[in-house]
């Protein structure tokens, strides 16, 4: 059977943590930052875990993760 192709868009957006969780970047941190509080912007810098309902979809896009 041929090798499966990795979804390149997903490969750039998701990483696996040391414990095996799929991590993502938070949304709403790229522009219109003046009206957002410093605390909110600081929390947006942290990575976040992919929701449980989305994990299977991400794993399908990244077969060699």
C-alpha distances in whole Angstrom, upper triangle without the diagonal:
4,7,9,12,15,18,21,24,23,22,26,27,26,26,26,29,30,30,27,28,27,30,31,34,37,37,41,42,41,45,48,48,52,53,50,52,51,50,48,46,46,44,42,41,39,36,35,32,30,31,30,29,27,25,22,22,22,19,17,18,17,14,15,19
4,6,9,13,16,18,21,20,20,23,25,24,24,24,28,29,29,26,27,25,28,29,31,34,35,39,39,39,42,45,46,50,50,48,50,49,48,46,44,44,42,40,39,37,34,33,31,29,30,29,28,26,24,21,21,20,18,16,16,15,13,13,17
4,7,9,13,15,18,17,16,20,22,20,21,21,24,25,26,23,24,22,25,25,28,31,32,36,36,36,39,42,43,46,47,45,46,46,45,42,41,41,39,36,35,34,30,30,28,26,27,27,26,23,21,19,18,18,15,13,13,12,10,10,14
4,7,10,12,15,14,14,17,19,18,18,19,23,24,25,21,22,19,22,22,25,28,29,32,33,33,36,39,40,43,44,42,43,43,42,39,38,38,36,33,32,31,28,27,25,22,24,23,23,20,18,16,15,14,12,10,9,9,7,9,12
4,6,9,12,12,11,14,16,16,17,18,22,24,25,21,21,19,20,21,23,26,26,30,30,30,33,36,37,40,41,39,41,40,40,37,35,35,34,31,30,29,26,25,24,21,23,23,23,19,18,16,14,13,12,10,8,8,8,9,12
4,6,9,8,7,11,12,12,13,15,18,21,22,18,18,15,17,17,19,22,23,26,27,26,29,33,33,37,38,36,37,37,36,33,32,32,30,27,26,25,22,22,20,18,20,21,20,17,15,14,13,10,10,9,6,5,6,8,9
4,6,5,6,9,10,11,13,15,19,22,23,19,18,15,16,15,17,20,20,23,24,23,26,30,30,34,35,33,35,34,34,31,29,30,28,25,25,24,21,20,19,17,19,20,19,15,14,14,11,9,10,9,5,6,9,11,11
4,5,5,6,9,10,12,15,19,21,23,20,19,16,16,15,16,19,19,22,22,21,24,28,29,32,33,31,33,33,32,30,28,28,27,24,23,23,20,20,20,17,20,21,21,17,17,17,14,12,13,12,9,9,11,12,12
4,5,5,7,9,12,15,18,22,23,20,19,15,14,13,13,16,16,18,19,18,21,24,25,29,30,28,30,30,29,27,25,25,24,21,20,20,18,18,18,16,18,20,19,15,16,16,13,11,13,13,9,10,13,14,14
4,5,5,6,9,12,15,19,20,17,15,11,11,10,12,14,15,18,19,19,22,25,25,29,30,28,29,29,28,25,24,24,23,20,19,19,15,15,14,12,15,16,16,12,12,13,10,7,10,10,7,7,11,12,11
4,6,6,7,10,14,17,18,15,14,11,11,11,12,16,17,20,20,20,23,27,27,31,31,29,31,30,29,27,25,25,23,20,19,19,15,16,15,14,17,18,18,15,14,14,13,9,10,11,8,7,10,10,9
4,6,8,12,14,18,19,17,16,12,11,10,10,14,15,18,17,16,20,23,24,27,28,26,28,27,27,24,22,22,21,18,17,17,14,15,15,14,18,20,20,16,16,17,15,12,14,15,11,10,14,14,12
4,7,11,13,17,18,16,14,10,9,6,7,10,11,15,14,15,18,21,21,25,26,23,25,24,24,21,19,20,18,15,14,14,11,12,12,11,14,17,17,13,13,15,13,10,12,14,11,11,15,15,12
4,7,10,13,14,12,10,6,6,5,8,11,13,17,17,17,21,24,24,27,28,25,26,25,24,22,20,20,18,16,15,14,10,10,10,9,12,14,15,12,11,13,12,8,10,12,10,9,12,12,10
4,7,10,11,9,8,6,5,7,9,13,16,19,18,19,23,26,25,29,30,27,27,26,25,23,21,20,19,17,15,13,10,10,10,10,14,15,17,14,12,14,14,10,11,14,12,10,13,12,8
4,7,8,6,6,5,6,9,12,15,18,22,21,23,26,29,28,32,32,29,29,28,26,25,23,22,20,19,17,15,11,11,9,10,14,14,17,14,11,14,14,11,11,14,13,11,12,11,7
4,5,5,5,6,7,10,13,15,19,22,21,23,27,30,28,31,32,28,28,27,25,23,22,21,18,18,16,13,10,10,9,11,14,15,18,16,13,16,17,14,14,17,17,14,16,14,11
4,5,7,10,10,14,16,19,23,26,25,27,30,33,31,34,35,31,31,29,27,26,25,23,21,21,19,16,13,14,12,14,17,17,21,19,16,18,20,17,16,20,20,17,18,16,12
4,6,9,11,14,17,20,23,26,26,28,32,34,32,35,36,32,32,30,27,26,26,24,22,22,20,17,14,14,11,13,16,15,19,18,15,17,19,17,15,19,20,17,18,16,13
4,7,9,13,16,19,22,25,25,27,31,33,32,35,35,32,32,31,28,27,27,25,22,22,21,17,14,13,10,11,14,13,16,15,11,13,16,13,12,15,16,13,14,13,9
4,6,10,13,15,19,22,22,24,28,30,29,32,32,29,29,28,25,24,24,22,19,19,18,15,11,10,7,8,10,10,13,12,9,12,14,11,11,15,15,13,15,14,11
4,7,11,13,16,20,20,22,25,28,27,30,30,27,28,27,25,23,22,21,18,17,17,14,10,9,6,6,9,10,12,10,7,10,11,8,9,12,12,11,13,13,9
4,7,10,13,16,16,18,22,24,23,27,27,24,24,23,21,19,18,17,15,13,13,10,6,6,5,6,9,11,14,11,10,13,13,10,12,15,14,13,16,15,12
4,7,9,13,13,15,18,21,20,24,24,21,22,21,20,17,16,16,13,11,11,9,6,5,6,6,10,13,14,11,11,14,14,11,13,16,14,13,17,17,14
4,7,10,9,11,15,17,16,20,20,17,19,18,17,14,13,13,11,8,8,7,5,6,9,9,12,16,17,14,15,18,17,14,17,19,17,17,20,20,17
4,7,7,10,13,15,14,17,17,14,15,15,14,11,10,11,9,6,7,7,6,7,9,10,12,16,17,15,16,19,18,16,19,21,19,19,23,23,20
4,6,8,10,12,12,16,15,13,15,16,15,12,11,13,11,7,10,11,10,10,13,12,14,18,18,16,17,20,19,17,20,22,20,21,24,25,22
4,6,7,8,9,12,12,10,12,13,14,10,9,12,11,8,10,12,13,13,16,16,17,21,21,19,21,24,22,21,24,26,24,24,28,29,26
4,6,8,7,11,12,9,11,11,12,9,7,9,10,6,8,11,12,13,16,17,19,23,23,21,23,26,24,22,25,27,25,25,29,29,26
4,7,7,11,13,11,14,14,15,13,10,12,13,10,10,13,14,16,19,19,21,25,25,23,24,27,25,23,26,28,25,25,29,29,27
4,5,8,10,10,13,14,16,13,11,14,15,12,13,16,18,19,22,22,24,28,28,26,27,30,28,26,29,31,28,29,32,33,30
4,6,7,8,11,13,15,13,11,14,16,13,15,18,20,21,24,24,26,29,29,28,30,32,30,29,32,33,31,32,36,36,34
4,6,5,8,9,12,10,8,11,13,11,12,16,18,20,23,24,25,29,29,28,29,32,31,29,32,34,31,32,36,36,33
4,6,8,9,12,11,10,13,15,14,15,19,21,23,26,27,28,32,33,31,33,36,34,33,36,38,35,36,39,40,37
4,7,9,12,10,10,13,15,14,16,19,22,22,26,27,27,31,31,30,32,35,34,32,36,37,35,36,40,40,37
4,7,8,6,7,10,11,10,13,16,18,19,22,23,24,28,29,27,29,33,31,30,33,35,33,33,37,38,34
4,5,5,6,9,10,11,13,15,18,19,23,24,25,29,30,29,30,34,33,31,34,36,35,35,38,39,35
4,5,5,6,9,10,11,13,17,18,22,24,25,29,30,29,30,34,33,31,34,36,35,34,38,38,34
4,6,5,6,9,10,12,15,16,20,22,23,26,28,27,28,32,31,29,32,35,33,33,36,36,33
4,5,5,6,9,11,13,14,18,19,20,24,25,24,26,29,28,27,29,32,30,30,34,34,31
4,5,5,7,9,12,14,18,19,21,25,26,25,26,29,28,26,29,31,29,29,33,33,29
4,5,5,7,11,13,17,19,21,24,26,25,25,29,29,26,29,31,30,29,32,32,29
4,5,6,9,10,14,16,17,21,23,22,22,26,26,23,26,29,27,27,30,30,26
4,5,8,9,13,14,16,20,21,20,21,24,23,21,24,26,25,24,28,28,25
4,7,9,13,15,18,21,23,21,21,25,24,21,24,27,25,24,27,27,23
4,6,10,13,15,18,21,19,19,23,22,20,22,25,23,22,25,25,21
4,7,10,12,16,18,16,15,19,19,16,18,21,20,19,22,21,18
4,7,9,12,14,13,13,16,17,14,16,19,19,18,21,21,17
4,6,9,11,10,9,13,14,12,13,17,17,16,18,19,15
4,6,8,7,6,10,10,9,11,14,14,14,16,17,14
4,6,5,6,10,11,10,12,15,15,16,18,20,17
4,5,5,8,10,10,11,14,15,16,17,19,16
4,6,7,8,10,11,13,14,16,17,20,18
4,6,5,6,9,10,11,13,15,17,15
4,5,5,6,9,10,11,12,14,12
4,5,5,6,9,10,11,13,12
4,5,5,7,9,10,14,13
4,5,5,6,9,11,10
4,5,5,6,8,7
4,5,6,9,10
4,6,9,9
4,6,6
4,6
4
